[in-house]
């Protein structure tokens, strides 16, 4: 089993701790007094001390979507990412297993891998050439003396789990349960065989907005009609069969496709975690078979062994940092990572069958056009939202309980999780004998 580590605050200086406790108390007060169904008070979107609370209590204590396993198909393949102050390496070992390590050498702490991805027979620190296996074992440390024990200096591991071709990591000392999530989402993912896919295209945007604004924007389609002409070629603003605003033709299509998928044994009904941290559902597209400009499949060769392109999309949400669309011909995975109080990285992966040939089975420009446009439109919306929130005139405003229910679910999960962490365990009161 891998070694674990303790989460450390960036500093233990008295001044830092005093400021930390001040922000801790302020955040807890604002959480307990905020008006429900309203956006958050301003500090949650811009204050550096509140951002640090997010890192410590949300990002460092939850399962984070790191990437896709088909991005590292061969032993020795690796990719890197950073979760706040924790740079990580995710690599595939000789036996095919996937591991996550802290990207810091056990000698004097140098970063080992500086590239975003690559392949290396061994992980070699460029500073003094300490050499590690892809399971983290230290293999070589030159000139350290006869009594030096390499077994004591393996790379520190982060928790790492895979499900349906996705890789999740957690840097907490004790990770929360993963198996309930796996049991829920895996049946929806497996028919697409994403472990046997390949990454056809990636894009990364740096958005000048707090990470919560990026997620809030994703969790509603209230803005879609005014902002996403490309996306609305294939999806609908309204996709609940009991919503009176839904197009009756689309309502019937949802009912018909659900019956068809039930007969095929494809899970499709919406399932939520009790606390709304994750959600999965298969829904048909309103128009066409794939999220492209004309609604036609972007890839001739379908994912896995699928024979029907018209499978809608498996819409998978995993908070705090990922939403996804798994279609018949390709899949889209979105990864959000915080870079600062008002800076967020959004990376999109387009996955296709591993044997699909570029310019023969698919054209990258056609494959990516809808979501590259949509992502940039969303970037502008989030950045403009941040500019307005930064104003001294900002005050929290109401969410629409119907059209913005997804935002309410996210904010509910976030505020409950953060308040629980900040409040800590409450001591029980015992009667005192007279």
DAKA-V632039 format. One record per residue. RES is the residue in three letters. SS is DSSP state (hx for helix, st for strand, lp for the rest). PSI is psi in degrees with one decimal (999 if undefined). D_FIRST is the distance of its C-alpha to the first C-alpha in Angstrom with 1 decimal. Layout:
BEGIN
res->{RES,RES}
ss->{SS,SS}
psi->{PSI,PSI}
d_first->{D_FIRST,D_FIRST}
END
This chain:
BEGIN
res->{UNK,UNK,UNK,UNK,UNK,UNK,UNK,UNK,UNK,UNK,UNK,UNK,UNK,UNK,UNK,UNK,UNK,UNK,UNK,UNK,UNK,UNK,UNK,UNK,UNK,UNK,UNK,UNK,UNK,UNK,UNK,UNK,UNK,UNK,UNK,UNK,UNK,UNK,UNK,UNK,UNK,UNK,UNK,UNK,UNK,UNK,UNK,UNK,UNK,UNK,UNK,UNK,UNK,UNK,UNK,UNK,UNK,UNK,UNK,UNK,UNK,UNK,UNK,UNK,UNK,UNK,UNK,UNK,UNK,UNK,UNK,UNK,UNK,UNK,UNK,UNK,UNK,UNK,UNK,UNK,UNK,UNK,UNK,UNK,UNK,UNK,UNK,UNK,UNK,UNK,UNK,UNK,UNK,UNK,UNK,UNK,UNK,UNK,UNK,UNK,UNK,UNK,UNK,UNK,UNK,UNK,UNK,UNK,UNK,UNK,UNK,UNK,UNK,UNK,UNK,UNK,UNK,UNK,UNK,UNK,UNK,UNK,UNK,UNK,UNK,UNK,UNK,UNK,UNK,UNK,UNK,UNK,UNK,UNK,UNK,UNK,UNK,UNK,UNK,UNK,UNK,UNK,UNK,UNK,UNK,UNK,UNK,UNK,UNK,UNK,UNK,UNK,UNK,UNK,UNK,UNK,UNK,UNK,UNK,UNK,UNK,UNK,UNK,UNK,UNK,UNK,UNK,UNK,UNK,UNK,UNK,UNK,UNK,UNK,UNK,UNK,UNK,UNK,UNK,UNK,UNK,UNK,UNK,UNK,UNK,UNK,UNK,UNK,UNK,UNK,UNK,UNK,UNK,UNK,UNK,UNK,UNK,UNK,UNK,UNK,UNK,UNK,UNK,UNK,UNK,UNK,UNK,UNK,UNK,UNK,UNK,UNK,UNK,UNK,UNK,UNK,UNK,UNK,UNK,UNK,UNK,UNK,UNK,UNK,UNK,UNK,UNK,UNK,UNK,UNK,UNK,UNK,UNK,UNK,UNK,UNK,UNK,UNK,UNK,UNK,UNK,UNK,UNK,UNK,UNK,UNK,UNK,UNK,UNK,UNK,UNK,UNK,UNK,UNK,UNK,UNK,UNK,UNK,UNK,UNK,UNK,UNK,UNK,UNK,UNK,UNK,UNK,UNK,UNK,UNK,UNK,UNK,UNK,UNK,UNK,UNK,UNK,UNK,UNK,UNK,UNK,UNK,UNK,UNK,UNK,UNK,UNK,UNK,UNK,UNK,UNK,UNK,UNK,UNK,UNK,UNK,UNK,UNK,UNK,UNK,UNK,UNK,UNK,UNK,UNK,UNK,UNK,UNK,UNK,UNK,UNK,UNK,UNK,UNK,UNK,UNK,UNK,UNK,UNK,UNK,UNK,UNK,UNK,UNK,UNK,UNK,UNK,UNK,UNK,UNK,UNK,UNK,UNK,UNK,UNK,UNK,UNK,UNK,UNK,UNK,UNK,UNK,UNK,UNK,UNK,UNK,UNK,UNK,UNK,UNK,UNK,UNK,UNK,UNK,UNK,UNK,UNK,UNK,UNK,UNK,UNK,UNK,UNK,UNK,UNK,UNK,UNK,UNK,UNK,UNK,UNK,UNK,UNK,UNK,UNK,UNK,UNK,UNK,UNK,UNK,UNK,UNK,UNK,UNK,UNK,UNK,UNK,UNK,UNK,UNK,UNK,UNK,UNK,UNK,UNK,UNK,UNK,UNK,UNK,UNK,UNK,UNK,UNK,UNK,UNK,UNK,UNK,UNK,UNK,UNK,UNK,UNK,UNK,UNK,UNK,UNK,UNK,UNK,UNK,UNK,UNK,UNK,UNK,UNK,UNK,UNK,UNK,UNK,UNK,UNK,UNK,UNK,UNK,UNK}
ss->{lp,lp,lp,lp,lp,lp,lp,lp,lp,lp,lp,lp,lp,hx,hx,hx,hx,hx,hx,hx,hx,hx,hx,hx,hx,hx,hx,hx,hx,hx,hx,hx,hx,lp,lp,lp,lp,st,lp,lp,lp,lp,hx,hx,hx,hx,lp,hx,hx,hx,hx,hx,hx,hx,hx,hx,hx,hx,hx,lp,lp,lp,lp,st,st,st,st,st,hx,hx,hx,hx,lp,lp,lp,lp,st,st,st,st,st,st,st,lp,lp,st,st,st,st,st,st,st,lp,lp,lp,lp,lp,st,st,st,st,st,lp,lp,lp,lp,lp,lp,lp,lp,lp,lp,lp,lp,lp,lp,st,st,st,lp,lp,lp,st,st,lp,lp,lp,lp,lp,lp,st,st,lp,lp,lp,lp,lp,st,st,st,lp,lp,lp,lp,lp,lp,lp,lp,lp,hx,hx,hx,lp,lp,lp,lp,st,st,st,st,st,st,st,lp,lp,st,st,st,st,st,lp,lp,lp,lp,lp,lp,lp,lp,hx,hx,hx,hx,hx,hx,hx,hx,hx,hx,hx,hx,lp,lp,lp,hx,hx,hx,st,st,st,st,st,st,st,st,st,st,st,lp,lp,lp,hx,hx,hx,hx,hx,hx,hx,hx,lp,lp,lp,lp,lp,hx,hx,hx,hx,lp,lp,lp,hx,hx,hx,lp,lp,lp,lp,lp,lp,lp,lp,lp,lp,lp,lp,lp,lp,hx,hx,hx,hx,hx,hx,hx,hx,hx,hx,hx,hx,hx,hx,hx,hx,hx,lp,lp,lp,lp,lp,lp,st,st,lp,lp,lp,lp,lp,st,st,st,st,st,st,lp,lp,lp,lp,lp,lp,lp,lp,lp,lp,lp,lp,lp,lp,lp,st,lp,lp,lp,lp,lp,lp,lp,lp,lp,lp,lp,lp,lp,st,st,st,st,st,st,lp,lp,lp,st,st,st,st,st,lp,lp,lp,lp,st,st,st,st,st,st,st,st,st,st,lp,lp,st,st,st,st,st,st,st,st,st,st,st,lp,lp,lp,lp,st,lp,lp,lp,st,lp,hx,hx,hx,hx,hx,hx,hx,hx,hx,hx,hx,hx,hx,hx,hx,hx,hx,hx,hx,hx,hx,hx,hx,hx,hx,hx,lp,lp,lp,lp,lp,lp,lp,lp,st,lp,lp,lp,lp,lp,lp,hx,hx,hx,hx,hx,hx,hx,hx,hx,hx,hx,hx,hx,hx,hx,hx,hx,hx,hx,lp,lp,lp,lp,lp,lp,lp,lp,lp,lp,lp}
psi->{151.6,155.2,151.0,170.4,162.1,144.2,131.6,142.8,155.3,-27.3,153.2,19.1,143.9,-41.0,-42.2,-45.6,-37.0,-44.8,-39.3,-43.7,-34.9,-46.8,-35.5,-49.3,-40.9,-44.8,-43.8,-40.6,-45.2,-37.2,-39.2,-19.8,-4.8,152.1,126.1,151.0,18.4,158.2,169.1,154.7,152.5,-43.0,-28.6,-18.6,-10.4,-20.6,125.3,-35.2,-36.7,-35.5,-40.5,-36.7,-40.2,-45.7,-50.9,-36.3,-16.0,-58.9,-32.1,-2.2,4.5,163.7,128.2,129.5,119.4,-37.3,-166.8,141.3,-27.6,-7.3,-15.8,68.0,-25.0,150.9,135.5,-14.4,146.1,158.1,161.4,156.5,169.6,132.0,99.3,-121.8,5.8,99.5,136.3,153.2,130.9,121.2,159.7,126.3,176.7,-36.0,6.1,-8.6,154.2,134.5,155.9,129.9,152.4,130.4,60.5,125.1,142.0,-2.3,-75.6,18.0,4.3,149.7,136.9,-51.4,121.6,-16.6,157.1,-33.0,162.6,-170.5,134.2,134.6,-37.7,160.8,111.1,122.8,126.4,-12.9,-58.4,15.6,25.0,135.9,131.3,148.0,164.8,1.6,7.2,-12.7,138.2,123.5,-33.9,132.7,96.7,144.6,35.0,4.3,159.0,-22.2,0.8,130.9,104.5,-23.8,-17.3,-3.1,41.4,157.1,143.6,130.7,146.1,157.8,141.0,130.5,152.1,148.7,124.6,23.6,3.1,147.6,128.0,143.3,158.4,130.1,3.1,156.8,-46.0,115.8,148.5,169.1,139.3,-22.6,-32.1,-41.5,-47.5,-47.6,-31.9,-48.3,-25.2,-43.0,-28.5,-31.5,-37.4,-38.3,-22.3,-10.0,54.8,-19.8,-28.2,23.4,-173.1,157.6,113.1,-25.9,146.9,153.1,147.3,129.7,139.1,112.4,132.7,68.4,151.0,146.7,-32.0,-31.7,-34.7,-45.1,-43.5,-44.6,-38.7,-29.0,8.9,153.9,19.1,-34.1,-5.2,-44.6,-34.3,-6.3,-21.5,67.2,-34.2,-46.3,-37.4,1.6,-25.7,-24.3,169.5,147.1,-34.5,123.9,18.0,128.7,-21.2,8.1,120.7,-15.0,-9.4,144.1,127.0,-33.3,-41.9,-36.9,-45.4,-35.0,-41.1,-45.5,-45.1,-44.1,-35.9,-42.0,-40.9,-44.8,-35.7,-43.3,-30.8,-5.2,22.3,116.1,140.0,-18.0,147.9,131.1,128.3,147.0,151.7,-34.6,7.4,19.6,-28.7,159.3,144.4,141.2,149.0,122.7,143.0,157.4,152.3,-32.0,130.9,-169.8,-9.8,152.6,72.6,174.8,-32.8,1.5,-2.5,154.4,138.1,-17.0,128.6,-38.4,118.7,161.7,145.6,-130.1,24.9,145.1,-4.9,119.7,-21.8,65.6,15.7,-141.0,136.8,115.8,109.2,122.2,134.0,105.4,145.0,12.3,20.6,139.2,156.7,153.2,111.7,112.2,179.6,-37.9,-26.6,165.1,151.0,126.4,131.8,131.0,126.8,130.9,131.9,136.9,-16.3,177.9,-31.5,31.4,130.5,138.9,129.2,117.1,134.9,133.0,128.9,119.3,136.7,169.8,140.7,-24.8,0.9,137.0,126.1,140.9,-1.7,-55.0,-19.8,155.0,123.5,-40.9,-41.6,-40.4,-41.1,-9.4,-46.8,-49.5,-22.9,-40.5,-45.9,-43.2,-43.3,-36.9,-42.6,-35.3,-47.5,-42.9,-45.2,-41.2,-40.7,-35.6,-43.0,-42.7,-43.6,-40.0,-30.2,-15.5,140.8,-18.3,-8.8,137.7,149.7,139.8,165.7,140.9,147.1,122.2,-22.0,-57.5,-21.2,32.1,-33.7,-35.8,-42.7,-40.4,-43.2,-49.6,-36.9,-44.8,-47.4,-50.0,-38.9,-44.2,-44.8,-42.6,-40.6,-41.8,-44.2,-34.2,-34.5,178.8,134.9,128.7,142.5,143.1,131.0,140.0,143.0,128.9,139.8,999}
d_first->{0.0,3.8,6.7,9.2,12.9,16.2,18.8,21.9,25.5,27.2,29.4,30.1,33.8,36.1,37.9,34.8,33.7,37.2,37.3,33.9,35.2,38.4,36.8,34.5,37.6,39.6,37.0,36.6,40.4,40.9,38.4,40.2,43.6,43.3,45.4,43.4,43.7,44.5,42.6,40.8,42.6,42.9,40.3,37.4,38.5,39.3,38.6,36.1,35.0,34.5,32.5,30.2,29.8,28.9,26.1,24.7,25.1,25.0,23.2,20.4,19.7,20.0,18.5,20.4,21.6,20.7,22.5,22.9,20.9,24.2,24.6,22.0,23.0,22.5,19.8,20.2,21.5,20.4,21.9,21.8,22.7,23.0,22.5,25.1,24.2,20.7,21.0,18.2,17.6,16.6,16.4,16.3,14.7,16.8,15.4,16.4,13.1,13.4,11.3,12.7,13.1,15.6,18.6,19.4,19.4,18.0,21.5,23.9,22.4,24.3,23.4,22.1,23.1,26.4,27.3,26.6,25.4,25.6,24.3,23.3,22.4,20.2,19.6,22.2,23.1,26.9,27.7,27.0,25.3,21.9,20.1,16.6,15.2,14.4,10.6,11.1,11.8,15.2,17.7,21.0,22.5,26.2,28.5,26.0,27.6,26.9,24.8,22.2,18.6,16.8,13.5,13.8,14.4,11.8,12.5,11.3,9.6,11.2,10.3,11.7,13.4,16.4,19.4,22.7,22.2,21.3,18.3,17.4,15.4,15.3,15.3,15.4,13.4,13.2,13.9,16.8,16.8,16.8,17.8,21.4,21.9,20.5,22.8,25.7,25.7,24.3,27.6,29.6,27.6,27.1,30.8,30.7,28.0,26.8,24.0,27.1,29.0,29.6,30.3,34.1,34.7,33.1,34.9,34.0,36.3,36.2,37.9,39.7,38.6,36.1,33.1,34.4,37.7,36.0,34.3,37.5,39.5,37.2,37.4,41.1,43.8,46.6,47.0,46.8,50.5,51.4,48.6,47.1,49.9,47.6,45.0,47.7,49.0,46.4,45.0,46.8,46.7,46.9,44.7,44.9,47.3,48.7,49.4,53.2,52.8,51.1,53.2,54.4,53.8,50.2,49.8,51.0,48.8,45.7,47.0,47.9,44.6,42.6,44.6,44.1,40.3,40.2,42.2,39.7,36.7,35.4,34.1,36.1,36.7,35.4,32.4,31.4,28.7,30.4,30.0,30.8,27.6,27.6,30.4,31.0,34.3,36.2,39.6,42.4,43.8,47.3,48.7,47.6,44.4,42.3,42.1,44.5,48.0,49.8,47.2,47.0,43.7,42.6,40.9,42.8,39.7,37.8,34.1,32.4,35.0,36.9,40.6,41.8,41.7,42.9,39.7,40.0,36.8,33.6,33.5,29.9,29.4,26.1,26.8,26.8,26.9,27.7,30.5,30.9,33.6,32.8,36.1,37.4,37.9,35.4,32.8,32.6,29.5,30.1,27.7,28.9,27.6,29.4,30.9,33.1,35.2,37.5,35.6,33.3,31.9,32.3,31.0,32.1,30.8,33.2,31.6,33.7,33.4,31.9,35.2,37.5,39.6,40.6,44.4,44.7,42.6,42.2,43.6,41.2,43.9,44.7,41.1,40.3,43.7,43.4,40.1,40.8,44.0,42.4,39.6,42.3,44.4,41.6,40.9,44.6,44.5,41.5,43.0,46.4,44.8,43.2,46.6,48.3,45.7,46.1,49.8,51.0,52.7,49.5,48.9,46.5,48.1,47.8,45.5,47.2,45.8,46.4,46.1,43.2,41.2,38.1,38.4,39.0,35.8,33.8,35.6,35.2,31.4,31.2,33.6,32.2,28.6,29.9,32.3,29.7,27.5,30.6,32.1,29.0,29.2,32.8,33.8,35.6,39.2,40.4,44.1,45.6,47.9,51.4}
END
